[in-house]
Amino acid sequence: MRSFFAGELSALDEEGYFTARLPDGKDVLILRCSGILYAIQRRCPHEGAPLEKGNVWDKMIRCGQHAFTFDLETGEGLNCPGYSIERYAVTEEDGKIFLSTADDERSDA
């Protein structure tokens, strides 16, 4: 596992988000929902719409383009069989947010 600095916790409102870029160029959406920090792929796997344009509630995120809905805990598509989102381990330390990625990370997310 590799760990990367993603941003400051102060950049997040209570239910806010921001985007970050991993060293390999992947865009990640970092958000807080129900008091929990999540880091997921930024774009919907269906047609690439930015997930931050959708809705977040009750540990779920819905794409604003076609309403594909994903579980933030597991990444599974809830109303879109065969689709899932990539998730990243996220930790907070001294007001800084770090993401962890596996060294053999998939490249199709």
Jmol script that loads the backbone (N, CA, C; Angstrom):
load data "model"
ATOM      1  N   MET A   1       0.850  -1.183   0.000  1.00  0.00           N
ATOM      2  CA  MET A   1       0.000   0.000   0.000  1.00  0.00           C
ATOM      3  C   MET A   1       0.894   1.245   0.000  1.00  0.00           C
ATOM      4  N   ARG A   2       0.460   2.218  -0.788  1.00  0.00           N
ATOM      5  CA  ARG A   2       1.136   3.510  -0.803  1.00  0.00           C
ATOM      6  C   ARG A   2       0.167   4.560  -0.301  1.00  0.00           C
ATOM      7  N   SER A   3       0.667   5.552   0.402  1.00  0.00           N
ATOM      8  CA  SER A   3      -0.171   6.605   0.967  1.00  0.00           C
ATOM      9  C   SER A   3       0.208   7.940   0.333  1.00  0.00           C
ATOM     10  N   PHE A   4      -0.822   8.748   0.015  1.00  0.00           N
ATOM     11  CA  PHE A   4      -0.621  10.041  -0.631  1.00  0.00           C
ATOM     12  C   PHE A   4      -1.403  11.113   0.096  1.00  0.00           C
ATOM     13  N   PHE A   5      -0.800  12.286   0.250  1.00  0.00           N
ATOM     14  CA  PHE A   5      -1.500  13.446   0.793  1.00  0.00           C
ATOM     15  C   PHE A   5      -2.518  13.898  -0.250  1.00  0.00           C
ATOM     16  N   ALA A   6      -3.777  14.068   0.171  1.00  0.00           N
ATOM     17  CA  ALA A   6      -4.840  14.449  -0.763  1.00  0.00           C
ATOM     18  C   ALA A   6      -5.348  15.861  -0.539  1.00  0.00           C
ATOM     19  N   GLY A   7      -5.275  16.356   0.682  1.00  0.00           N
ATOM     20  CA  GLY A   7      -5.769  17.695   0.959  1.00  0.00           C
ATOM     21  C   GLY A   7      -5.973  17.917   2.439  1.00  0.00           C
ATOM     22  N   GLU A   8      -6.439  19.097   2.755  1.00  0.00           N
ATOM     23  CA  GLU A   8      -6.677  19.479   4.140  1.00  0.00           C
ATOM     24  C   GLU A   8      -8.118  19.175   4.539  1.00  0.00           C
ATOM     25  N   LEU A   9      -8.307  18.686   5.740  1.00  0.00           N
ATOM     26  CA  LEU A   9      -9.646  18.421   6.244  1.00  0.00           C
ATOM     27  C   LEU A   9     -10.485  19.697   6.254  1.00  0.00           C
ATOM     28  N   SER A  10      -9.851  20.832   6.457  1.00  0.00           N
ATOM     29  CA  SER A  10     -10.569  22.106   6.485  1.00  0.00           C
ATOM     30  C   SER A  10     -11.208  22.450   5.137  1.00  0.00           C
ATOM     31  N   ALA A  11     -10.816  21.754   4.061  1.00  0.00           N
ATOM     32  CA  ALA A  11     -11.409  21.987   2.741  1.00  0.00           C
ATOM     33  C   ALA A  11     -12.801  21.375   2.620  1.00  0.00           C
ATOM     34  N   LEU A  12     -13.180  20.544   3.592  1.00  0.00           N
ATOM     35  CA  LEU A  12     -14.480  19.871   3.560  1.00  0.00           C
ATOM     36  C   LEU A  12     -15.468  20.540   4.504  1.00  0.00           C
ATOM     37  N   ASP A  13     -16.624  20.889   3.998  1.00  0.00           N
ATOM     38  CA  ASP A  13     -17.724  21.295   4.861  1.00  0.00           C
ATOM     39  C   ASP A  13     -18.259  20.029   5.519  1.00  0.00           C
ATOM     40  N   GLU A  14     -19.262  20.174   6.378  1.00  0.00           N
ATOM     41  CA  GLU A  14     -19.831  19.017   7.082  1.00  0.00           C
ATOM     42  C   GLU A  14     -20.257  17.913   6.113  1.00  0.00           C
ATOM     43  N   GLU A  15     -20.874  18.250   5.019  1.00  0.00           N
ATOM     44  CA  GLU A  15     -21.276  17.260   4.017  1.00  0.00           C
ATOM     45  C   GLU A  15     -20.680  17.643   2.662  1.00  0.00           C
ATOM     46  N   GLY A  16     -19.440  18.129   2.651  1.00  0.00           N
ATOM     47  CA  GLY A  16     -18.836  18.641   1.442  1.00  0.00           C
ATOM     48  C   GLY A  16     -17.968  17.643   0.706  1.00  0.00           C
ATOM     49  N   TYR A  17     -17.270  18.155  -0.319  1.00  0.00           N
ATOM     50  CA  TYR A  17     -16.391  17.331  -1.131  1.00  0.00           C
ATOM     51  C   TYR A  17     -15.294  18.205  -1.738  1.00  0.00           C
ATOM     52  N   PHE A  18     -14.241  17.559  -2.228  1.00  0.00           N
ATOM     53  CA  PHE A  18     -13.261  18.183  -3.105  1.00  0.00           C
ATOM     54  C   PHE A  18     -12.653  17.084  -3.956  1.00  0.00           C
ATOM     55  N   THR A  19     -11.973  17.468  -5.004  1.00  0.00           N
ATOM     56  CA  THR A  19     -11.339  16.486  -5.872  1.00  0.00           C
ATOM     57  C   THR A  19      -9.828  16.555  -5.687  1.00  0.00           C
ATOM     58  N   ALA A  20      -9.190  15.436  -5.941  1.00  0.00           N
ATOM     59  CA  ALA A  20      -7.731  15.341  -5.865  1.00  0.00           C
ATOM     60  C   ALA A  20      -7.271  14.456  -7.016  1.00  0.00           C
ATOM     61  N   ARG A  21      -6.002  14.509  -7.292  1.00  0.00           N
ATOM     62  CA  ARG A  21      -5.440  13.681  -8.359  1.00  0.00           C
ATOM     63  C   ARG A  21      -4.349  12.807  -7.779  1.00  0.00           C
ATOM     64  N   LEU A  22      -4.428  11.510  -8.062  1.00  0.00           N
ATOM     65  CA  LEU A  22      -3.397  10.575  -7.628  1.00  0.00           C
ATOM     66  C   LEU A  22      -2.159  10.747  -8.504  1.00  0.00           C
ATOM     67  N   PRO A  23      -1.003  10.296  -8.036  1.00  0.00           N
ATOM     68  CA  PRO A  23       0.213  10.408  -8.840  1.00  0.00           C
ATOM     69  C   PRO A  23       0.099   9.752 -10.219  1.00  0.00           C
ATOM     70  N   ASP A  24      -0.755   8.736 -10.349  1.00  0.00           N
ATOM     71  CA  ASP A  24      -0.918   8.079 -11.653  1.00  0.00           C
ATOM     72  C   ASP A  24      -1.893   8.826 -12.564  1.00  0.00           C
ATOM     73  N   GLY A  25      -2.419   9.974 -12.095  1.00  0.00           N
ATOM     74  CA  GLY A  25      -3.298  10.790 -12.925  1.00  0.00           C
ATOM     75  C   GLY A  25      -4.778  10.581 -12.710  1.00  0.00           C
ATOM     76  N   LYS A  26      -5.169   9.586 -11.920  1.00  0.00           N
ATOM     77  CA  LYS A  26      -6.590   9.346 -11.663  1.00  0.00           C
ATOM     78  C   LYS A  26      -7.177  10.447 -10.788  1.00  0.00           C
ATOM     79  N   ASP A  27      -8.366  10.908 -11.162  1.00  0.00           N
ATOM     80  CA  ASP A  27      -9.087  11.880 -10.352  1.00  0.00           C
ATOM     81  C   ASP A  27      -9.915  11.153  -9.306  1.00  0.00           C
ATOM     82  N   VAL A  28      -9.879  11.672  -8.088  1.00  0.00           N
ATOM     83  CA  VAL A  28     -10.578  11.067  -6.956  1.00  0.00           C
ATOM     84  C   VAL A  28     -11.495  12.114  -6.342  1.00  0.00           C
ATOM     85  N   LEU A  29     -12.674  11.685  -5.956  1.00  0.00           N
ATOM     86  CA  LEU A  29     -13.623  12.537  -5.252  1.00  0.00           C
ATOM     87  C   LEU A  29     -13.535  12.189  -3.767  1.00  0.00           C
ATOM     88  N   ILE A  30     -13.229  13.175  -2.945  1.00  0.00           N
ATOM     89  CA  ILE A  30     -13.146  12.987  -1.500  1.00  0.00           C
ATOM     90  C   ILE A  30     -14.332  13.708  -0.899  1.00  0.00           C
ATOM     91  N   LEU A  31     -15.103  13.001  -0.101  1.00  0.00           N
ATOM     92  CA  LEU A  31     -16.326  13.583   0.434  1.00  0.00           C
ATOM     93  C   LEU A  31     -16.593  13.098   1.840  1.00  0.00           C
ATOM     94  N   ARG A  32     -17.477  13.826   2.484  1.00  0.00           N
ATOM     95  CA  ARG A  32     -17.927  13.435   3.815  1.00  0.00           C
ATOM     96  C   ARG A  32     -19.430  13.221   3.735  1.00  0.00           C
ATOM     97  N   CYS A  33     -19.869  12.078   4.232  1.00  0.00           N
ATOM     98  CA  CYS A  33     -21.288  11.738   4.259  1.00  0.00           C
ATOM     99  C   CYS A  33     -21.579  11.081   5.596  1.00  0.00           C
ATOM    100  N   SER A  34     -22.578  11.562   6.293  1.00  0.00           N
ATOM    101  CA  SER A  34     -22.933  11.028   7.613  1.00  0.00           C
ATOM    102  C   SER A  34     -21.731  11.034   8.553  1.00  0.00           C
ATOM    103  N   GLY A  35     -20.868  12.059   8.401  1.00  0.00           N
ATOM    104  CA  GLY A  35     -19.711  12.203   9.271  1.00  0.00           C
ATOM    105  C   GLY A  35     -18.525  11.330   8.920  1.00  0.00           C
ATOM    106  N   ILE A  36     -18.603  10.560   7.853  1.00  0.00           N
ATOM    107  CA  ILE A  36     -17.540   9.636   7.461  1.00  0.00           C
ATOM    108  C   ILE A  36     -16.856  10.152   6.203  1.00  0.00           C
ATOM    109  N   LEU A  37     -15.522  10.052   6.164  1.00  0.00           N
ATOM    110  CA  LEU A  37     -14.765  10.422   4.973  1.00  0.00           C
ATOM    111  C   LEU A  37     -14.737   9.255   3.996  1.00  0.00           C
ATOM    112  N   TYR A  38     -14.947   9.563   2.715  1.00  0.00           N
ATOM    113  CA  TYR A  38     -14.867   8.569   1.649  1.00  0.00           C
ATOM    114  C   TYR A  38     -13.998   9.118   0.534  1.00  0.00           C
ATOM    115  N   ALA A  39     -13.341   8.232  -0.188  1.00  0.00           N
ATOM    116  CA  ALA A  39     -12.595   8.596  -1.393  1.00  0.00           C
ATOM    117  C   ALA A  39     -12.980   7.582  -2.467  1.00  0.00           C
ATOM    118  N   ILE A  40     -13.498   8.099  -3.576  1.00  0.00           N
ATOM    119  CA  ILE A  40     -13.974   7.238  -4.661  1.00  0.00           C
ATOM    120  C   ILE A  40     -13.498   7.801  -5.998  1.00  0.00           C
ATOM    121  N   GLN A  41     -13.611   6.995  -7.034  1.00  0.00           N
ATOM    122  CA  GLN A  41     -13.302   7.518  -8.369  1.00  0.00           C
ATOM    123  C   GLN A  41     -14.235   8.684  -8.656  1.00  0.00           C
ATOM    124  N   ARG A  42     -13.746   9.672  -9.352  1.00  0.00           N
ATOM    125  CA  ARG A  42     -14.516  10.901  -9.560  1.00  0.00           C
ATOM    126  C   ARG A  42     -15.618  10.741 -10.602  1.00  0.00           C
ATOM    127  N   ARG A  43     -15.412   9.915 -11.586  1.00  0.00           N
ATOM    128  CA  ARG A  43     -16.360   9.820 -12.699  1.00  0.00           C
ATOM    129  C   ARG A  43     -17.184   8.535 -12.638  1.00  0.00           C
ATOM    130  N   CYS A  44     -18.445   8.665 -13.012  1.00  0.00           N
ATOM    131  CA  CYS A  44     -19.347   7.512 -13.048  1.00  0.00           C
ATOM    132  C   CYS A  44     -18.826   6.500 -14.073  1.00  0.00           C
ATOM    133  N   PRO A  45     -18.829   5.210 -13.731  1.00  0.00           N
ATOM    134  CA  PRO A  45     -18.329   4.210 -14.666  1.00  0.00           C
ATOM    135  C   PRO A  45     -19.256   3.996 -15.870  1.00  0.00           C
ATOM    136  N   HIS A  46     -20.450   4.533 -15.821  1.00  0.00           N
ATOM    137  CA  HIS A  46     -21.397   4.347 -16.925  1.00  0.00           C
ATOM    138  C   HIS A  46     -21.015   5.181 -18.138  1.00  0.00           C
ATOM    139  N   GLU A  47     -21.028   6.513 -18.002  1.00  0.00           N
ATOM    140  CA  GLU A  47     -20.678   7.383 -19.130  1.00  0.00           C
ATOM    141  C   GLU A  47     -19.724   8.505 -18.745  1.00  0.00           C
ATOM    142  N   GLY A  48     -19.107   8.390 -17.579  1.00  0.00           N
ATOM    143  CA  GLY A  48     -18.058   9.325 -17.200  1.00  0.00           C
ATOM    144  C   GLY A  48     -18.502  10.659 -16.624  1.00  0.00           C
ATOM    145  N   ALA A  49     -19.761  10.795 -16.247  1.00  0.00           N
ATOM    146  CA  ALA A  49     -20.233  12.049 -15.655  1.00  0.00           C
ATOM    147  C   ALA A  49     -19.558  12.255 -14.298  1.00  0.00           C
ATOM    148  N   PRO A  50     -19.260  13.504 -13.939  1.00  0.00           N
ATOM    149  CA  PRO A  50     -18.651  13.760 -12.632  1.00  0.00           C
ATOM    150  C   PRO A  50     -19.637  13.470 -11.496  1.00  0.00           C
ATOM    151  N   LEU A  51     -19.248  12.592 -10.603  1.00  0.00           N
ATOM    152  CA  LEU A  51     -20.153  12.180  -9.525  1.00  0.00           C
ATOM    153  C   LEU A  51     -20.473  13.309  -8.550  1.00  0.00           C
ATOM    154  N   GLU A  52     -19.612  14.319  -8.463  1.00  0.00           N
ATOM    155  CA  GLU A  52     -19.905  15.421  -7.536  1.00  0.00           C
ATOM    156  C   GLU A  52     -21.103  16.258  -7.994  1.00  0.00           C
ATOM    157  N   LYS A  53     -21.557  16.056  -9.221  1.00  0.00           N
ATOM    158  CA  LYS A  53     -22.741  16.774  -9.718  1.00  0.00           C
ATOM    159  C   LYS A  53     -24.032  16.070  -9.310  1.00  0.00           C
ATOM    160  N   GLY A  54     -23.914  14.917  -8.659  1.00  0.00           N
ATOM    161  CA  GLY A  54     -25.085  14.156  -8.239  1.00  0.00           C
ATOM    162  C   GLY A  54     -25.465  14.440  -6.795  1.00  0.00           C
ATOM    163  N   ASN A  55     -26.110  13.475  -6.177  1.00  0.00           N
ATOM    164  CA  ASN A  55     -26.579  13.604  -4.803  1.00  0.00           C
ATOM    165  C   ASN A  55     -25.900  12.587  -3.909  1.00  0.00           C
ATOM    166  N   VAL A  56     -25.653  12.999  -2.664  1.00  0.00           N
ATOM    167  CA  VAL A  56     -25.060  12.122  -1.652  1.00  0.00           C
ATOM    168  C   VAL A  56     -25.997  12.096  -0.463  1.00  0.00           C
ATOM    169  N   TRP A  57     -26.299  10.907   0.029  1.00  0.00           N
ATOM    170  CA  TRP A  57     -27.130  10.772   1.217  1.00  0.00           C
ATOM    171  C   TRP A  57     -26.989   9.352   1.751  1.00  0.00           C
ATOM    172  N   ASP A  58     -27.159   9.184   3.035  1.00  0.00           N
ATOM    173  CA  ASP A  58     -27.235   7.869   3.674  1.00  0.00           C
ATOM    174  C   ASP A  58     -26.207   6.867   3.127  1.00  0.00           C
ATOM    175  N   LYS A  59     -24.947   7.305   3.008  1.00  0.00           N
ATOM    176  CA  LYS A  59     -23.843   6.455   2.547  1.00  0.00           C
ATOM    177  C   LYS A  59     -24.015   5.954   1.113  1.00  0.00           C
ATOM    178  N   MET A  60     -24.698   6.776   0.292  1.00  0.00           N
ATOM    179  CA  MET A  60     -24.876   6.470  -1.124  1.00  0.00           C
ATOM    180  C   MET A  60     -24.572   7.712  -1.942  1.00  0.00           C
ATOM    181  N   ILE A  61     -24.204   7.499  -3.196  1.00  0.00           N
ATOM    182  CA  ILE A  61     -24.022   8.604  -4.133  1.00  0.00           C
ATOM    183  C   ILE A  61     -24.758   8.262  -5.425  1.00  0.00           C
ATOM    184  N   ARG A  62     -25.469   9.241  -5.959  1.00  0.00           N
ATOM    185  CA  ARG A  62     -26.234   9.054  -7.193  1.00  0.00           C
ATOM    186  C   ARG A  62     -25.663   9.973  -8.261  1.00  0.00           C
ATOM    187  N   CYS A  63     -25.350   9.410  -9.393  1.00  0.00           N
ATOM    188  CA  CYS A  63     -24.853  10.184 -10.525  1.00  0.00           C
ATOM    189  C   CYS A  63     -25.967  11.097 -11.026  1.00  0.00           C
ATOM    190  N   GLY A  64     -25.639  12.344 -11.284  1.00  0.00           N
ATOM    191  CA  GLY A  64     -26.618  13.312 -11.740  1.00  0.00           C
ATOM    192  C   GLY A  64     -27.056  13.126 -13.182  1.00  0.00           C
ATOM    193  N   GLN A  65     -26.328  12.330 -13.953  1.00  0.00           N
ATOM    194  CA  GLN A  65     -26.661  12.175 -15.367  1.00  0.00           C
ATOM    195  C   GLN A  65     -27.761  11.143 -15.607  1.00  0.00           C
ATOM    196  N   HIS A  66     -27.605   9.938 -15.078  1.00  0.00           N
ATOM    197  CA  HIS A  66     -28.591   8.878 -15.321  1.00  0.00           C
ATOM    198  C   HIS A  66     -29.079   8.210 -14.043  1.00  0.00           C
ATOM    199  N   ALA A  67     -28.805   8.810 -12.900  1.00  0.00           N
ATOM    200  CA  ALA A  67     -29.273   8.342 -11.594  1.00  0.00           C
ATOM    201  C   ALA A  67     -28.721   6.970 -11.185  1.00  0.00           C
ATOM    202  N   PHE A  68     -27.586   6.574 -11.748  1.00  0.00           N
ATOM    203  CA  PHE A  68     -26.949   5.355 -11.263  1.00  0.00           C
ATOM    204  C   PHE A  68     -26.520   5.628  -9.826  1.00  0.00           C
ATOM    205  N   THR A  69     -26.840   4.711  -8.922  1.00  0.00           N
ATOM    206  CA  THR A  69     -26.605   4.920  -7.500  1.00  0.00           C
ATOM    207  C   THR A  69     -25.621   3.873  -6.975  1.00  0.00           C
ATOM    208  N   PHE A  70     -24.658   4.332  -6.161  1.00  0.00           N
ATOM    209  CA  PHE A  70     -23.598   3.468  -5.653  1.00  0.00           C
ATOM    210  C   PHE A  70     -23.505   3.551  -4.138  1.00  0.00           C
ATOM    211  N   ASP A  71     -23.180   2.432  -3.524  1.00  0.00           N
ATOM    212  CA  ASP A  71     -22.956   2.344  -2.092  1.00  0.00           C
ATOM    213  C   ASP A  71     -21.542   2.856  -1.805  1.00  0.00           C
ATOM    214  N   LEU A  72     -21.417   3.879  -0.980  1.00  0.00           N
ATOM    215  CA  LEU A  72     -20.105   4.440  -0.669  1.00  0.00           C
ATOM    216  C   LEU A  72     -19.242   3.482   0.151  1.00  0.00           C
ATOM    217  N   GLU A  73     -19.871   2.588   0.896  1.00  0.00           N
ATOM    218  CA  GLU A  73     -19.122   1.634   1.737  1.00  0.00           C
ATOM    219  C   GLU A  73     -18.496   0.514   0.908  1.00  0.00           C
ATOM    220  N   THR A  74     -19.215   0.029  -0.098  1.00  0.00           N
ATOM    221  CA  THR A  74     -18.760  -1.138  -0.856  1.00  0.00           C
ATOM    222  C   THR A  74     -18.379  -0.818  -2.295  1.00  0.00           C
ATOM    223  N   GLY A  75     -18.883   0.287  -2.837  1.00  0.00           N
ATOM    224  CA  GLY A  75     -18.656   0.636  -4.228  1.00  0.00           C
ATOM    225  C   GLY A  75     -19.648  -0.006  -5.186  1.00  0.00           C
ATOM    226  N   GLU A  76     -20.491  -0.899  -4.679  1.00  0.00           N
ATOM    227  CA  GLU A  76     -21.440  -1.611  -5.540  1.00  0.00           C
ATOM    228  C   GLU A  76     -22.498  -0.701  -6.125  1.00  0.00           C
ATOM    229  N   GLY A  77     -22.871  -1.005  -7.361  1.00  0.00           N
ATOM    230  CA  GLY A  77     -23.991  -0.322  -7.985  1.00  0.00           C
ATOM    231  C   GLY A  77     -25.285  -0.850  -7.395  1.00  0.00           C
ATOM    232  N   LEU A  78     -26.126   0.033  -6.905  1.00  0.00           N
ATOM    233  CA  LEU A  78     -27.354  -0.396  -6.230  1.00  0.00           C
ATOM    234  C   LEU A  78     -28.530  -0.566  -7.191  1.00  0.00           C
ATOM    235  N   ASN A  79     -28.557   0.203  -8.258  1.00  0.00           N
ATOM    236  CA  ASN A  79     -29.646   0.093  -9.227  1.00  0.00           C
ATOM    237  C   ASN A  79     -29.090  -0.079 -10.639  1.00  0.00           C
ATOM    238  N   CYS A  80     -27.850  -0.517 -10.700  1.00  0.00           N
ATOM    239  CA  CYS A  80     -27.166  -0.637 -11.992  1.00  0.00           C
ATOM    240  C   CYS A  80     -26.254  -1.868 -11.976  1.00  0.00           C
ATOM    241  N   PRO A  81     -26.826  -3.053 -12.095  1.00  0.00           N
ATOM    242  CA  PRO A  81     -26.033  -4.288 -12.053  1.00  0.00           C
ATOM    243  C   PRO A  81     -24.869  -4.245 -13.048  1.00  0.00           C
ATOM    244  N   GLY A  82     -23.729  -4.713 -12.589  1.00  0.00           N
ATOM    245  CA  GLY A  82     -22.555  -4.750 -13.440  1.00  0.00           C
ATOM    246  C   GLY A  82     -21.670  -3.513 -13.332  1.00  0.00           C
ATOM    247  N   TYR A  83     -22.141  -2.482 -12.642  1.00  0.00           N
ATOM    248  CA  TYR A  83     -21.353  -1.268 -12.462  1.00  0.00           C
ATOM    249  C   TYR A  83     -20.955  -1.129 -10.995  1.00  0.00           C
ATOM    250  N   SER A  84     -19.752  -0.636 -10.771  1.00  0.00           N
ATOM    251  CA  SER A  84     -19.292  -0.348  -9.416  1.00  0.00           C
ATOM    252  C   SER A  84     -18.287   0.795  -9.506  1.00  0.00           C
ATOM    253  N   ILE A  85     -18.004   1.412  -8.374  1.00  0.00           N
ATOM    254  CA  ILE A  85     -17.023   2.481  -8.329  1.00  0.00           C
ATOM    255  C   ILE A  85     -15.816   2.036  -7.517  1.00  0.00           C
ATOM    256  N   GLU A  86     -14.666   2.529  -7.921  1.00  0.00           N
ATOM    257  CA  GLU A  86     -13.424   2.248  -7.208  1.00  0.00           C
ATOM    258  C   GLU A  86     -13.397   3.090  -5.942  1.00  0.00           C
ATOM    259  N   ARG A  87     -13.005   2.472  -4.828  1.00  0.00           N
ATOM    260  CA  ARG A  87     -12.890   3.172  -3.553  1.00  0.00           C
ATOM    261  C   ARG A  87     -11.437   3.151  -3.114  1.00  0.00           C
ATOM    262  N   TYR A  88     -11.075   4.139  -2.319  1.00  0.00           N
ATOM    263  CA  TYR A  88      -9.717   4.249  -1.804  1.00  0.00           C
ATOM    264  C   TYR A  88      -9.785   4.389  -0.295  1.00  0.00           C
ATOM    265  N   ALA A  89      -8.830   3.777   0.385  1.00  0.00           N
ATOM    266  CA  ALA A  89      -8.752   3.930   1.838  1.00  0.00           C
ATOM    267  C   ALA A  89      -8.395   5.381   2.132  1.00  0.00           C
ATOM    268  N   VAL A  90      -9.116   5.988   3.059  1.00  0.00           N
ATOM    269  CA  VAL A  90      -8.895   7.387   3.399  1.00  0.00           C
ATOM    270  C   VAL A  90      -8.709   7.513   4.903  1.00  0.00           C
ATOM    271  N   THR A  91      -7.693   8.271   5.304  1.00  0.00           N
ATOM    272  CA  THR A  91      -7.443   8.509   6.715  1.00  0.00           C
ATOM    273  C   THR A  91      -7.199  10.001   6.924  1.00  0.00           C
ATOM    274  N   GLU A  92      -7.423  10.428   8.144  1.00  0.00           N
ATOM    275  CA  GLU A  92      -7.195  11.824   8.520  1.00  0.00           C
ATOM    276  C   GLU A  92      -6.217  11.826   9.681  1.00  0.00           C
ATOM    277  N   GLU A  93      -5.209  12.671   9.569  1.00  0.00           N
ATOM    278  CA  GLU A  93      -4.214  12.776  10.628  1.00  0.00           C
ATOM    279  C   GLU A  93      -3.787  14.238  10.754  1.00  0.00           C
ATOM    280  N   ASP A  94      -4.002  14.800  11.927  1.00  0.00           N
ATOM    281  CA  ASP A  94      -3.618  16.186  12.202  1.00  0.00           C
ATOM    282  C   ASP A  94      -4.181  17.164  11.170  1.00  0.00           C
ATOM    283  N   GLY A  95      -5.439  16.948  10.778  1.00  0.00           N
ATOM    284  CA  GLY A  95      -6.099  17.853   9.838  1.00  0.00           C
ATOM    285  C   GLY A  95      -5.725  17.644   8.385  1.00  0.00           C
ATOM    286  N   LYS A  96      -4.976  16.593   8.098  1.00  0.00           N
ATOM    287  CA  LYS A  96      -4.584  16.281   6.724  1.00  0.00           C
ATOM    288  C   LYS A  96      -5.246  14.975   6.296  1.00  0.00           C
ATOM    289  N   ILE A  97      -5.667  14.919   5.036  1.00  0.00           N
ATOM    290  CA  ILE A  97      -6.327  13.729   4.489  1.00  0.00           C
ATOM    291  C   ILE A  97      -5.331  12.978   3.610  1.00  0.00           C
ATOM    292  N   PHE A  98      -5.231  11.675   3.860  1.00  0.00           N
ATOM    293  CA  PHE A  98      -4.345  10.805   3.096  1.00  0.00           C
ATOM    294  C   PHE A  98      -5.152   9.689   2.450  1.00  0.00           C
ATOM    295  N   LEU A  99      -4.761   9.325   1.231  1.00  0.00           N
ATOM    296  CA  LEU A  99      -5.371   8.203   0.529  1.00  0.00           C
ATOM    297  C   LEU A  99      -4.344   7.100   0.412  1.00  0.00           C
ATOM    298  N   SER A 100      -4.818   5.869   0.511  1.00  0.00           N
ATOM    299  CA  SER A 100      -3.938   4.720   0.328  1.00  0.00           C
ATOM    300  C   SER A 100      -4.385   3.958  -0.900  1.00  0.00           C
ATOM    301  N   THR A 101      -3.420   3.561  -1.702  1.00  0.00           N
ATOM    302  CA  THR A 101      -3.706   2.763  -2.890  1.00  0.00           C
ATOM    303  C   THR A 101      -2.827   1.531  -2.864  1.00  0.00           C
ATOM    304  N   ALA A 102      -3.323   0.450  -3.421  1.00  0.00           N
ATOM    305  CA  ALA A 102      -2.550  -0.778  -3.516  1.00  0.00           C
ATOM    306  C   ALA A 102      -1.496  -0.593  -4.600  1.00  0.00           C
ATOM    307  N   ASP A 103      -0.343  -1.180  -4.421  1.00  0.00           N
ATOM    308  CA  ASP A 103       0.714  -1.076  -5.425  1.00  0.00           C
ATOM    309  C   ASP A 103       0.294  -1.722  -6.745  1.00  0.00           C
ATOM    310  N   ASP A 104      -0.584  -2.732  -6.660  1.00  0.00           N
ATOM    311  CA  ASP A 104      -1.047  -3.403  -7.880  1.00  0.00           C
ATOM    312  C   ASP A 104      -2.446  -2.921  -8.264  1.00  0.00           C
ATOM    313  N   GLU A 105      -2.704  -1.656  -8.029  1.00  0.00           N
ATOM    314  CA  GLU A 105      -4.009  -1.046  -8.266  1.00  0.00           C
ATOM    315  C   GLU A 105      -4.500  -1.296  -9.686  1.00  0.00           C
ATOM    316  N   ARG A 106      -5.799  -1.573  -9.809  1.00  0.00           N
ATOM    317  CA  ARG A 106      -6.405  -1.771 -11.120  1.00  0.00           C
ATOM    318  C   ARG A 106      -6.288  -0.503 -11.939  1.00  0.00           C
ATOM    319  N   SER A 107      -6.210  -0.636 -13.230  1.00  0.00           N
ATOM    320  CA  SER A 107      -6.106   0.533 -14.095  1.00  0.00           C
ATOM    321  C   SER A 107      -7.411   0.836 -14.817  1.00  0.00           C
ATOM    322  N   ASP A 108      -8.471   0.080 -14.568  1.00  0.00           N
ATOM    323  CA  ASP A 108      -9.722   0.304 -15.297  1.00  0.00           C
ATOM    324  C   ASP A 108     -10.715   1.146 -14.531  1.00  0.00           C
ATOM    325  N   ALA A 109     -10.357   1.714 -13.411  1.00  0.00           N
ATOM    326  CA  ALA A 109     -11.286   2.541 -12.633  1.00  0.00           C
ATOM    327  C   ALA A 109     -11.294   3.969 -13.108  1.00  0.00           C
TER     328      ALA A 109
END
end "model"
wireframe off; spacefill off
backbone 0.3
color backbone group
